[in-house]
Amino acid sequence: MSVRLKIEVTRGAARAGKLITPHGEVETPVFMPVGTLGSVKGISQDVLEELGVEILLGNTYHLYLRPGVETVRQMGGLHRFMSWDRALLTDSGGFQVFSLTDLRKVSDEGVAFRSHLDGSPHFLSPEKAMEIQIWLGADIIMAFDECTEYPADARRARASMELTLRWAARCKKYFEEHKFEVPWGGKARVAPDAFVQEGSAGCSSFDTQSAEPRLAGRANASAPTRAWSSPANGATQGLFGIVQGGMDVELRRESAARTIDIGFPGYAIGGLSVGEPRELTRDIVLSTLEHLPAGQPRYLMGVGTPEEIAQYAQAGVDMMDCVLPTRAARHGLLFTSEGKVSIKQARYARDENALDPACGCRVCRRYSRAYLRHLYAANELLAQVLNTVHNLHYYLATMRTLRAWIRAEPDSDAKVTGV
Amino acid sequence: MSVRLKIEVTRGAARAGKLITPHGEVETPVFMPVGTLGSVKGISQDVLEELGVEILLGNTYHLYLRPGVETVRQMGGLHRFMSWDRALLTDSGGFQVFSLTDLRKVSDEGVAFRSHLDGSPHFLSPEKAMEIQIWLGADIIMAFDECTEYPADARRARASMELTLRWAARCKKYFEEHKFEVPWGGKARVAPDAFVQEGSAGCSSFDTQSAEPRLAGRANASAPTRAWSSPANGATQGLFGIVQGGMDVELRRESAARTIDIGFPGYAIGGLSVGEPRELTRDIVLSTLEHLPAGQPRYLMGVGTPEEIAQYAQAGVDMMDCVLPTRAARHGLLFTSEGKVSIKQARYARDENALDPACGCRVCRRYSRAYLRHLYAANELLAQVLNTVHNLHYYLATMRTLRAWIRAEPDSDAKVTGV
């Protein structure tokens, strides 16, 4: 098994440990920032590393359309394409395809849909979703599921769940037959050895003896961007199953049991944050968690606010992702230890305090609320960049603190649930 | 005199040295990136420092409209407002106001104009432009001039030059009477001493003894963003004069002579890059340079391509600024040792080479052309950020290399032109 969870400490239902992946270990519980198109909007990979991001999420639907799977595959997979050698997870594309309400048609075979970009026709099936995700080469990939709409009646919820279960089995079958086709696996292309010289002073150099300074380019058209190390041969991705079942706890129990019967190295709770009340989300998550294997990773998809990620981590969720910190940041909505701040407000125009006086991020250490407010009001690009850095830091710090809390007072059942 | 040029080496007409300002020394010849609204679009001040930027340009017209001069002044001046403690230069607002062709009315008193944002009426005079620039507090500020349009007949070019000369004298008079009102000068507000704790793990912290992890904000609403050091009391800004005269070398000579008679610590060549052919720009620059004092800084405004900045530095220009590297970057046009690259082109879609194999910038060390092309094609924010970092690096590296070339073989007249 290429992906597994090493639980080191538990406290109540919460567990702290490490998710072991082909591209390194990830401290859990973990919040995974969303890098839809192979980029967390506005943030360079250097900054993500500095923020302590150990795993990023990419969106299969978007990457499939742009730049296209064949391009990413030829470039050595998503890690190498985006120059990110830590862990990656891709979703199956299902959630995005199902949100194209007017542009899709579902059958047992799969989903026919039209691109939101140009209306071009496409078809995703469990097998196709696996092929794409194997070729993208994330460390963790997700089964192709149907995200049941909300509300859905009992019959519809069951039919949707059954479809997801049939697709899950097909996903596993295809994956087992093709898992060594991952770009960094046994058939991986050889990584180039050469580095571009790091200390290079600049893009051009002059001949200092010449009367006229001239460009003397040290051009080497075959120079790679940087050396790249692939995981050991034989490593494969981890394919996670997804529990559906709408808002019915009994269907959720059945979905969990039958997905576990198929057998995956990790399980996700899908089909939430689709418009239902927050209390209902919580009820479904808590009841579903009871039916998931204690020793394997549990991934709650698409959740949530800082309070929610802390709450669900305490309830025993190991992995979460959400566009909220990054999307809210681009709209000037910032999370702080004193609550949410809408930085566009005129009250901050001459406020020289840090955005969050309790925060140690690059933004709060350097800039005032007044400057951040000005950047946002003037529609400066830097507003989106700085706001995103802060919000990501806030989410990551929330999880760091939660992990420390779990580890601060381990209780006696640590050994029981550890693997 | 608060701003002066220390010429250390000459080679032909070119000079290498240091521009001494209240906020540090600047290696010359220097290219100054443009930070119109107190931000180089998309680039954090940390990154500018890492790139080696020692002086930035701000646009008075834009800052006057947003966030407004009174706000910047109350925040301690532009340096402190934008958290930049290296040198700054502001233009006078004249160039921008004159480009509002349909929204302005010029008289001897000044220029009435309407905001490009909301059409609100405003008035700029030499005195007002000085007041604004003193309150913004850049190290180098510019006289309020009329940028003569191109083409202009002899009568119009002379009238415009005479107006600029009358305004230059009024600028100097106002500046001398008010120069101690600079925010960081003798009347500067006291800089706060306290730092926000640098090593802070995050924005929130949990009480590890509590059964429930809770936010325990270390909020201190009065915490400043960071300590700030002002220049020594008594330091003032440097007000530079601007030579106009259209495309007439004799008018340019007269403008230079009479501007020098008024007396400034540095001189700019204005009124170029207004639509004239490049050869004409060059002729006017070279002939005007002959009439400027050898021992004082010479600033060529709004120029140009990498080839032009190298050429003009060789001709004896000490300071240049241009929006080209940053604006072109945002449009996917990149400067490399192998020429210009339009990164949107499909030919780069699977090109895994560095953008410029001879470049040592963060972007070229890490990312491939294929990734940069994808980011641009997908309209990802990060495209604008990374492209700007590269282009700025290219310009700054060009000037670094040129300074090294000047210093590599000093000729005998170094002492003659040094001050």
Contacts between the chains, C-beta under 8 A, distances in Angstrom:
chain1	res1	chain2	res2	distance
A	37	B	374	7.4
A	37	B	375	7.8
A	37	B	378	4.9
A	37	B	380	5.8
A	38	B	371	7.4
A	38	B	374	6.8
A	39	B	375	6.0
A	39	B	380	5.0
A	39	B	381	7.9
A	39	B	382	4.6
A	40	B	382	7.9
A	41	B	380	6.5
A	41	B	381	4.8
A	41	B	382	6.9
A	42	B	42	7.5
A	42	B	381	3.8
A	42	B	382	5.8
A	42	B	385	6.1
A	43	B	382	6.8
A	44	B	362	7.5
A	44	B	382	6.6
A	44	B	385	6.6
A	44	B	386	6.6
A	45	B	366	6.8
A	46	B	362	6.6
A	46	B	366	7.3
A	66	B	374	6.8
A	66	B	377	6.6
A	66	B	378	4.8
A	67	B	349	6.6
A	67	B	370	7.6
A	67	B	373	7.9
A	67	B	374	4.3
A	67	B	377	7.2
A	67	B	378	7.4
A	71	B	349	6.0
A	71	B	350	5.7
A	71	B	370	7.1
A	71	B	374	7.6
A	74	B	350	5.6
A	75	B	350	6.5
A	75	B	352	5.9
A	75	B	368	7.1
A	75	B	370	5.6
A	75	B	371	7.9
A	76	B	352	7.8
A	81	B	368	7.5
A	81	B	370	6.8
A	81	B	371	5.9
A	81	B	374	7.7
A	82	B	371	6.0
A	83	B	366	5.0
A	83	B	367	5.5
A	83	B	368	7.5
A	83	B	371	6.8
A	196	B	354	5.9
A	196	B	357	6.6
A	196	B	360	7.3
A	196	B	364	6.8
A	196	B	365	5.9
A	197	B	360	6.7
A	198	B	360	6.7
A	198	B	365	6.5
A	199	B	360	6.7
A	200	B	358	7.3
A	200	B	359	6.9
A	200	B	360	2.9
A	201	B	360	6.6
A	201	B	397	6.3
A	201	B	400	6.3
A	201	B	401	7.0
A	202	B	359	7.0
A	202	B	360	6.5
A	202	B	361	7.9
A	202	B	393	6.8
A	202	B	394	7.3
A	202	B	396	7.3
A	202	B	397	2.2
A	202	B	398	7.1
A	202	B	400	5.8
A	202	B	401	6.0
A	203	B	335	7.4
A	203	B	336	6.3
A	203	B	337	5.2
A	203	B	356	5.2
A	203	B	358	6.0
A	203	B	359	3.9
A	203	B	360	7.7
A	203	B	361	7.1
A	203	B	364	7.7
A	203	B	390	8.0
A	203	B	393	6.6
A	203	B	394	4.4
A	203	B	397	5.0
A	203	B	398	7.4
A	204	B	306	7.7
A	204	B	337	4.9
A	204	B	358	7.1
A	204	B	394	7.3
A	204	B	397	6.2
A	204	B	398	5.7
A	204	B	401	6.0
A	205	B	358	7.7
A	205	B	401	5.5
A	206	B	401	4.8
A	206	B	402	6.6
A	206	B	404	7.2
A	206	B	405	4.5
A	208	B	404	6.6
A	208	B	405	5.3
A	208	B	408	3.7
A	208	B	409	6.9
A	209	B	408	7.7
A	209	B	409	7.6
A	212	B	314	7.7
A	213	B	310	6.3
A	213	B	314	6.8
A	213	B	401	7.2
A	213	B	402	5.9
A	213	B	405	4.5
A	215	B	337	6.0
A	217	B	337	3.5
A	217	B	338	6.0
A	217	B	358	4.9
A	218	B	337	7.3
A	218	B	357	7.5
A	218	B	358	4.2
A	219	B	337	6.0
A	219	B	338	5.4
A	219	B	357	5.6
A	219	B	358	5.3
A	220	B	357	4.8
A	220	B	358	7.5
A	221	B	353	6.3
A	221	B	357	6.4
A	222	B	353	7.0
A	222	B	357	8.0
A	223	B	353	6.2
A	223	B	354	6.0
A	223	B	357	3.9
A	224	B	352	6.4
A	224	B	353	7.0
A	224	B	354	7.5
A	225	B	352	6.8
A	225	B	353	7.1
A	225	B	354	4.7
A	225	B	364	7.3
A	225	B	365	7.0
A	225	B	366	6.2
A	225	B	367	5.9
A	225	B	368	4.9
A	226	B	365	6.2
A	226	B	366	6.2
A	306	B	204	7.7
A	310	B	213	6.3
A	314	B	212	7.7
A	314	B	213	6.8
A	335	B	203	7.3
A	336	B	203	6.2
A	337	B	203	5.2
A	337	B	204	4.8
A	337	B	215	6.1
A	337	B	217	3.4
A	337	B	218	7.3
A	337	B	219	6.0
A	338	B	217	5.9
A	338	B	219	5.5
A	349	B	67	6.6
A	349	B	71	6.1
A	350	B	71	5.8
A	350	B	74	5.6
A	350	B	75	6.5
A	352	B	75	5.9
A	352	B	76	7.8
A	352	B	224	6.4
A	352	B	225	6.8
A	353	B	221	6.4
A	353	B	222	7.0
A	353	B	223	6.3
A	353	B	224	6.9
A	353	B	225	7.1
A	354	B	196	5.9
A	354	B	223	6.0
A	354	B	224	7.5
A	354	B	225	4.8
A	356	B	203	5.1
A	357	B	196	6.7
A	357	B	218	7.6
A	357	B	219	5.6
A	357	B	220	4.8
A	357	B	221	6.3
A	357	B	222	7.9
A	357	B	223	3.9
A	358	B	200	7.4
A	358	B	203	6.0
A	358	B	204	6.9
A	358	B	205	7.6
A	358	B	217	4.9
A	358	B	218	4.2
A	358	B	219	5.4
A	358	B	220	7.5
A	359	B	200	6.9
A	359	B	202	6.8
A	359	B	203	3.9
A	360	B	196	7.2
A	360	B	197	6.6
A	360	B	198	6.7
A	360	B	199	6.8
A	360	B	200	2.9
A	360	B	201	6.5
A	360	B	202	6.4
A	360	B	203	7.7
A	361	B	202	7.8
A	361	B	203	7.0
A	362	B	44	7.5
A	362	B	46	6.6
A	364	B	196	6.8
A	364	B	203	7.5
A	364	B	225	7.3
A	365	B	196	5.8
A	365	B	198	6.5
A	365	B	225	7.0
A	365	B	226	6.3
A	366	B	45	6.8
A	366	B	46	7.3
A	366	B	83	5.0
A	366	B	225	6.2
A	366	B	226	6.3
A	367	B	83	5.5
A	367	B	225	6.0
A	368	B	75	7.1
A	368	B	81	7.5
A	368	B	83	7.5
A	368	B	225	4.9
A	370	B	67	7.6
A	370	B	71	7.1
A	370	B	75	5.6
A	370	B	81	6.9
A	371	B	38	7.4
A	371	B	75	7.9
A	371	B	81	5.9
A	371	B	82	6.0
A	371	B	83	6.8
A	373	B	67	7.9
A	374	B	37	7.4
A	374	B	38	6.8
A	374	B	66	6.9
A	374	B	67	4.3
A	374	B	71	7.6
A	374	B	81	7.7
A	375	B	37	7.8
A	375	B	38	8.0
A	375	B	39	6.0
A	377	B	66	6.6
A	377	B	67	7.2
A	378	B	37	4.9
A	378	B	66	4.8
A	378	B	67	7.4
A	380	B	37	5.8
A	380	B	39	5.0
A	380	B	41	6.5
A	381	B	39	7.9
A	381	B	41	4.8
A	381	B	42	3.8
A	381	B	381	7.1
A	381	B	384	6.1
A	381	B	385	7.4
A	382	B	39	4.6
A	382	B	40	7.9
A	382	B	41	6.8
A	382	B	42	5.8
A	382	B	43	6.8
A	382	B	44	6.6
A	384	B	381	6.2
A	385	B	42	6.1
A	385	B	44	6.6
A	385	B	381	7.4
A	385	B	385	6.6
A	386	B	44	6.6
A	390	B	203	7.9
A	393	B	202	6.7
A	393	B	203	6.6
A	394	B	202	7.1
A	394	B	203	4.4
A	394	B	204	7.2
A	396	B	202	7.3
A	397	B	201	6.2
A	397	B	202	2.2
A	397	B	203	5.2
A	397	B	204	6.2
A	398	B	202	7.1
A	398	B	203	7.5
A	398	B	204	5.7
A	400	B	201	6.2
A	400	B	202	6.0
A	401	B	201	7.1
A	401	B	202	6.1
A	401	B	204	6.1
A	401	B	205	5.5
A	401	B	206	4.8
A	401	B	213	7.2
A	402	B	206	6.6
A	402	B	213	5.8
A	404	B	206	7.3
A	404	B	208	6.5
A	405	B	206	4.6
A	405	B	208	5.2
A	405	B	213	4.4
A	408	B	208	3.7
A	408	B	209	7.6
A	409	B	208	7.0
A	409	B	209	7.6
